[in-house]
Amino acid sequence: MANVGQVIQLFYSVGLKQPYVINPDVLTDAHSVSLRYEAQMGDILQFMINFLDSLGLAMMEFIRLFF
């Protein structure tokens, strides 16, 4: 079992291999969650979107601005 913040960290660092920022409220949430993903279940991104939605959370994409 892991908390939501740990699951999100794993998802981004291993699954998507993209930089990420996690809301501090999510990081301090100590509720344990569990999930199981297998490749035949389809797109991992859509799986994570659905998982977070089931918890009342969402992923947001930010646009990088270079000056």
C-alpha positions in Angstrom: 0.0 0.0 0.0 1.1 3.5 -0.7 -0.3 7.0 -0.4 -1.6 9.0 -3.4 1.6 11.2 -3.5 3.8 8.1 -3.7 1.6 6.6 -6.5 1.8 9.8 -8.5 5.6 10.0 -8.0 6.0 6.4 -9.3 3.7 7.0 -12.2 5.6 10.1 -13.5 9.1 8.9 -12.7 8.7 5.4 -14.0 5.6 5.3 -16.2 5.9 8.6 -18.1 9.4 9.7 -17.3 8.4 13.3 -17.2 9.0 16.1 -14.8 6.1 16.8 -12.4 4.9 18.9 -9.5 2.5 17.5 -6.9 0.2 19.7 -5.0 1.3 19.9 -1.3 -2.2 18.9 -0.2 -1.8 15.7 -2.1 1.6 15.0 -0.7 0.3 15.3 2.9 -2.7 13.1 2.3 -1.9 9.9 4.3 -4.7 7.8 3.0 -3.5 4.5 1.6 -4.4 3.4 -1.9 -3.6 0.5 -4.1 -4.0 -0.1 -7.8 -2.9 -2.6 -10.4 -2.0 -1.7 -14.0 -1.1 -4.1 -16.7 -0.2 -3.2 -20.3 -3.2 -5.0 -21.8 -5.4 -2.6 -19.8 -4.6 0.1 -22.4 -3.1 3.5 -22.2 -1.3 4.1 -18.9 -2.0 7.9 -19.0 -5.8 7.3 -19.4 -5.6 4.7 -16.6 -4.0 7.2 -14.3 -6.5 10.0 -15.2 -9.3 7.6 -14.4 -7.7 6.5 -11.1 -7.1 10.1 -10.0 -10.7 11.1 -11.0 -12.0 8.3 -8.8 -10.2 10.0 -5.9 -11.5 13.4 -6.7 -8.2 14.5 -8.1 -7.0 15.6 -11.6 -3.8 16.0 -13.6 -3.1 19.4 -15.1 -0.7 20.2 -17.8 1.3 23.4 -17.7 2.8 25.2 -20.6 6.5 26.0 -20.4 7.4 29.5 -21.2 10.9 30.5 -22.1 12.1 34.0 -22.0 
